[in-house]
């Protein structure tokens, strides 16, 4: 059965915001120098006044430094705001300006790297993470985020090393445990993944990602009851997370509870009406209940949304063949093979269907692709 596992290791990225008073710019923006030959106290021109004491001069230097820090802080906050709105080029521009003013800031390189990563410029993101770590070897967020970038490049061993370092620097770093668990899961080590997801949940009980990813790992191990409980937890925390409803439905279907599976799939579709994997999965449950017409309808809807969905053509063709609609079945198998020429299951189903059409008898084999991984 097709499962949408919603990037089981969805890495959690963290920005860092500079601390400091936001009003410094306002406090000093109104200040201006007195005109030559005049004083703001009304002292007549030409009257000598006492020279400023050295303490005043030192304070002026401090003010300039504080003002620059305030500008950097403002640019950083603007960059974070643009990034949150998806205006990534504008975000990078703000971080660029901030870095020009404060090139020794590990935080700024980390934040610009996150924007590059969201743009898909992973190499540039890693360059900035490297710089952030060079400037501050204790920056656990940068290690976590660089590990996430390596994860997107399928460099799971390197990612795990960075997550290890992030955890070493901050032993209660729930996001790093979640992300390392995701890397273990992608390597096929579901046992280590489950251990990390559980630790992330212990440290951060409201982590939607950890609950969800735990459910995925348990589902892969065939621990369907525990997987259902984990997805229930994710849904409790994020009631609009369609992927959790979908995967809970997969687990329920695997236990034979097709009615509850259909309910879970239907809720996912209410949240995301064109969610093709859910349409495919609900069709499996309908087929298991003997509701072939509804299964065909869901598969047809999946094909409408995703015309190159070879597995959906194969499964719809399988149902047509079971019902004796051989020509329609063959048309679907032909299309599945056109889309996916090495699709052996579709080729086998087509051959069987030709055979039984020629014999005008019932299909001897119930094409199994409807209820198994294509």
N, C-alpha and C positions, 0 to 999 in steps of 0.2 A: 504494500500500500504506500502510495506517495505520502510523505510527511513533510510539512514545512516546519523546519526546526528553528526558524527565526534566528539566524546566526547564533548558535548556542553559546558563543563566547563573547557576545557583544561587549567589547571593552568599554570601561567607564573612564572617560577623560576628565581631568580636573584642571581648571584654570586657577590661577592665583591672583588675588587682587591686592594691590599695594595698600598698606595702611597709611593713614595720614589725613589731616584736616582738608576737607573739600573746599572750605571757604577761604583759603589763603589767597587765591586769585582775586576774590571779591574784596578782601580786606585791603589789598595793596593796589588794586586797579584804580582807585580814586585818588591816589597820591600823585603829586606833581611837584616839580622843582619851582621855587619862587623865581620871578622874573629878575633879571640882572639889575642891581641897584635898588631892589625893593626887598622888603621882608614882610612876612605875613603878620608881624606884630605891629606894623605901622611905624617902624623905626625910620626916621628920615634918611635919605640917601646920603652917603658920605660919613655917617656916624659909625665909628668902629664898634664891632661886636666881638664878644669872646670867641676864641677858636674852639671848634668842637673837641670834646675830650676824646681820648683814644677809645674809650669804651663804646662811644657812639659809633665810631668807624667800624669796630669789630662787629657790632650788632648789624650794621648795614650789610656786611659780608654775609652774615648768617641769614639775613632776610633774602638776599639774592639766591643763596643755596636752597632755602626753604621754598622760594617761589619756583625754582626749577623743579624741585621735587613735586610740587603741586601740579605743575604742567605735565610732568611725566605721569603722575597719578591720573590726571584727567584724560590724557591720551589713552592710557591703558584701559580706563573704564569705558571710554568711547569704543575702543576696539572690541572689548567684551560685549558691549551692547550691539554693535554691528554684527558680530559673529553670531550672537543669539538670534538675530533676525535673518540670518542666512546671507547677509551682504558681506561676503568673505573678502572681496577685493578691498572694500572700504575698511574692513577690520585690519587687514594686513598693512594698509597705508598708515593707519593710526599707530600700530605697533612699530612700523618702520621709523616713524617720527620720534616715538618714545625711545627707541633704541639708539637713535642718533644722539639724543640728549644724555642717555644713561647706558652706555654700551656694556657696563659691568653688571647689568641686572640679569640674573638667571631667570627670574620670573618672566621678564618680557620675552626672552627667547622661547621659553616654554609656551607662553600664550600664543605667540605668532605661529609656533609649530602646530598647535592644535588647529588653527585656521588653515594652514597649508594642508594638514591631513584631511580636513573636511573638504577641501578642494580636490582631493585626490592626488596632490603633489607629495607623495609619501617620501621621496628622496629628500626634498627640501625640508620636510618636517623633521626627518631624522637628523639632518645637518643642524637644525636649530636645537633639537633635543640634546645632541652631542655638545653643543656650545653651552647650553644651560647646565649640563652636568659638569663640564669643565670649569665653569665659573662657580658652581656650588655643588660639590660632590655629595652633599647631604640633601639635595633636592629630591625627595622621594617621589614627588609628583612627576618630575621629568623622567625618572626611571620607569615609573608605571606607564606613562604615556609613550615613551620610546618602545617599551614592550608591546603596547597596543599597535604601534606602527609596524613593528616586526610581525605581529600576528596577521595584519592585513596583507603582508607579503608572503604569508605561509612559512615564515621563518620561526617555527614554534619553539625550537630549542633556544634560540637567541631571546625570544620573548620571555620564556620561562626564567632565563638568567636575570633579565631585568626585573621581572616581578619578584624574584627571590631577593634582589638587592633592595627593592622598594620595601618589602616586608622586613628585611633586616634593619633598615633605617627606621621603620615605623611598624612595630609588631602588631598593632591593632588596625592596620590599614585594610578595611573590608573590601574596598574596590580592587586592590591588588590580589587578594585571595580569589575574588570572583574571576578576575581576568586570567590569573594563572590556571584556575580550574578550567576555563574555556580553552586555553592552550593545551592542557592535558587531554581534554575531550577531543580536540581536533587530531591529536596524535593517536587517539584510540584507547587511551588510558582512562577509562571511565571511573575506575575505583579511586585513583588520585584526584580526578575531577570532583567526584562526589564529596570527598574529604574536604577539599577547598571550598566548595559551595556551602557545605554545612558550617564551616568556620566563618565564612562571610556572613551567613545568616545569624550566627551567634553574635558576631560583632555588630551587625547592622540588621536587626530583625525586620525592618521595613524595606529591605533591598528587593525590589521587584526582580531585578536581573538575577540575583542569586536563587530566588525561589523558582523562577522560570527555568534557568539553566540546570538546576538540580533535577527538575522534572524531565528535561530532555535526556540527561545522562541516565536517569533511572529507566526511562522509556527504552533507551538503546540497550539496556541490560535485561529488558523484559520484566522488570519489576513494576508491573502495571499499577498495582494498588498504591504503592508509594509514589509513583509518578503522578497519579491522579491527585493525591493529597498535596503534592508540591505545586501542581498547576492550580489547585483550589486556592492555595496560599497566594500565588501570584495574582489570581483574579480578585481575591479579596482586597489586595493592595492596589490593583489597577484594573477596575471593572471594565475598562474599554480596551483591554489588550486582546485583540482578536486572535493573535497567534496562540495565546494560552488556551483559549476555548478550542481552537483547532486541535492542538496537540492533546488536550484532555479528551477530546472526541476520539482521537486515534487510540489512546490508551483504553478508553471505555469499549470501543469496538473490539479491541484485542481480547477483552475479558468476556465478550459475547453480549454485552449490554448495549445492544444496537439502539434501543429507544433513547437512552440517555446520551448515547453518542450523537444521535441525530439532533437532539435538543442542543447539545454543545456546538455542533457544527452550524446549526441554524442561528445561534446567538452570534457566532463569528461572522456569519453572512449578514446579519442585521447591522453589525458594526462596519463591515467591509463587503458591500454587495457583490463586487467583482473579484472576490478572493478565489482565484481559480483552483488552488490546491484544496480548498475547503469544499468547493463544488465536486471535485473529483472524489474526495474522501467521503462526503455524504452519500454520493452515488454508491459507493461500496457498501455502506450501511443499508441503504434502501435495497440493494441487490440481495444482501444477506437476509433481509426480511421478506424477500420474494416480491418486492414492489418494483418490478422491472421498468414500468413506464416512468416512474419517478426517477429511477436511476438514469434512464436514457435522457430525461429532461435535464438533469443536473450535468450530465456529460456534454449534452448539446450546448448548454449555457457556458460551460468551461471552454468549449471549442470556439464559441462566439467571442469570448473575451480574449482567448489565446489561440488563434488559428493554427499555430504550429505545435500544438500540444499532442505529440504523437501518442503518448500513453492514453489520452482520453479517446482518440480515434480507435485505438486497439480495444479498449474496454467496451466502447459502444458497439464496435463490430462483434465482440464476443457475445454481448447480450442479443444482438440481432440474430446471430448464428444459433443461439440456444432457442430462440423463438421461431427458427425456421425461415427467417428473412435473409436468405443466403446472398442474394445480389447486393442488398444494402450492406451486409456484413463485409463482403469482398471489397466493396467500394471503400469502406472504412479501413480495412487492412491495407489496401493499396495506398491510401493516403498516409497511413502511419509509416509505411515503408518508404514512401517518397520523401517524407520528412526525416526519416531515420533509417537509412538503407541497411544498417547492420542490426536492426531490431529483430532478433531471432524469434522472440515470442510471437510477434505479429506475423512473421513468415510461417511459423508452424501453424498458427491459427488459420491463416489463409489457406494453407495446403489442406488442412482438415475440412475446412468449409467447402472447398472445391470438391473434395472427395464425397462429402455427404450430399452436396447439391446434385452431383451426378447420379448418386444412388437414390435420391429422393427419399432418404430415410432420416431418422432423427440423428442429431449430432451425437456421436458416440462419446466424445470427450467434452466435459464441461470446461470450456476455456478458463483456466485458473487465474489469468492475469487480473481478473476483476478484483480479486481479494488478496493479491500478493504484490510484492515490489515488482514494478515493470522491468 
